[in-house]
Each structure stands twice: as C-alpha cells, then as structure tokens.
Amino acid sequence: MSELTPYLSVGDARAAIRWYADALGAVVSVEPIEMPDGRIGHVELEIGGARLMMADAHPELKCPAPLVGEGSPVTLHLSVADVDRMTEAARAAGALVDRGPEDSPPVGRVAVLRDPFGHRWFLNQPLA
C-alpha cells in the first residue's frame, strides 16, 4: 500500500522537536541527523502512530521554512483521540487556535491551529 508522509521544513528543528513533543505528544522515531553546518538534516517523529519527517530549512536547496504568521498553503490533518486536550496543550505551548474545538458533523470534533513554526494543523477526533 502506498503512503504519503509529510516532510516539514522549520526554522529551528531542535525547538520544533521539543514543541511537537510537549504540545502534540510526538516521539522521535529516527534520531536527528546533524549536518556539518549544525543544522538538522533529517529527523522523524510519530504522533499517535502517524509519522512525519522534518529538517531545518535549507533555502539553498529550495526548502525554506514557512514564514510564521503568513499562513501555509498546506494543512496537516491529524486524527486524535481527544481534540480538546490536544488543542489546549498546543495553545498552552504557543499555538494560535483558528477554530474550535467544535463539533462538525459528520467529520467529528475538530480544531484548526497554527504552530509556532508556521505550519497549519487540522485536528480531528472522529465520531464514535
């Protein structure tokens, strides 16, 4: 079966690893690879079984980080067990909550937030 895994570029991968762990419960599944210039070239995280890859921005390779506060053309959809709890943890850690948490039948309970690194997340707690 095919799989699509997001690969995020961020302005500070070390800070992002800590933030995603604290706010979203992420765990590092592949340890960071440090490049000769000190930037993180690759790391893998898991959030509730979902996987994402991440690296520091490499503008010279056409991989810039999003501009914080400017919005993102991509939204990361993450199914979670408790959207209220995760949204509050993210808000407490500095995320900007744009929507919810709220019931949105038939999708479930949802929230939309922007993390401190410029990425937009759609949290979804599917209907039981």
N, C-alpha and C positions, 0 to 999 in steps of 0.2 A: 504494500500500500504506500502511496506517495505521502509525503509530509511537507508542510510549509512551516519553517521556523523563522521568527523574526530575528534580525541581526541589527541591534541598536548601536548607533554611534552617539557618544556622550562627551561632554566637555571634560569630565573628571570621572573616569571609570572606578577609581578606588572609592570615591564618595558615593557613586551610584550603587556599587555593590553593597555598601553599608546601608544606604537608604532603602533599596529594594528588600534587603533582609529585614530591616526594622519595620518598614511600613507595609510590605506585602507578604512577608514571611518567606522570601526567597532563600534558597540554599545554593551554595556554589557546588556544581556538579563536575566542572572541569576547572581546575585552578588557573588563576590568571597567568598569562604568558607575558612577561615584561620584555619590551623591545630594547635595543641598545640605547635609545634616547630616553628611556624611563617610562614611556607611555605603555599602557596595557594594549597589546595587540590582539588579545582574544581571551575571553572568559565565558563560561557557560553557567547559567542559573536555572533552577527549577522552582516553580511556584505551583504547589498543589498538583504536581505531575506534568504541568505544562513547561516547556523548555524555551529558553531564549538565549541568544548569543549576544555578546556585547564587546565593544572595544572603545578606546579613546578615539576621539576624532583624528582623522588623517586627511586634512584638506588637500594635501599634495597628491593623494590618491583618489580625490573626488569623493571623499567620505567625510563631509562636515557633520558637526553636531547640529541639531535644530537650534534656532535662535529662541531662547527662553522668552516666553511672553508673546511670541509671534504666532503661535499655533502650529499645528503639524498637519500635513496632508494625509497622514496615516493614523488610524486609531487601532490600538491593540485591544482585542476583545478577549477577556479572561473570565471564564466561568469559575465561580467561587461558592463555597458552602454558606458563607454569611456576609452578604454585601454590606450590611450596616456596620459590622465590626471592622471589616477591611477598610471601608470608606473613612470611618472615624480614625483608625490608625494612620491612614495616609494623610488625612487632614492634620492630625496632630504632628506629623513629621514634616509638614510644609507643603503638601499638595494643595492645589486650588481645585475645589469641587465646583464643577459647572452645572451639575444636575444630580438630583436625588440625594440619598437613596429614595426610590419611589417604586410603587408597583406599576408595572407596564405590561398588562396582559396583551397578548398571550406570551410575551417573551419571558416575563418573570419579574423579579425585583432587580432594579438596575441603578447604577450611578455612573457618572462620567467625570473624570478628573484629569488634571494635568500635573505631571510630576515635576520636581524642581529641575529636571534636565531637558524639559521641553517636549516630552512625549505624552500623548493623549491616550488614556485608558478608558475602556468601557467595561465596567464590572457587571457581571450578570449572575444572579442567583436564580437558576431555572425553577420553574414551578414544580412543586412536588407531585 
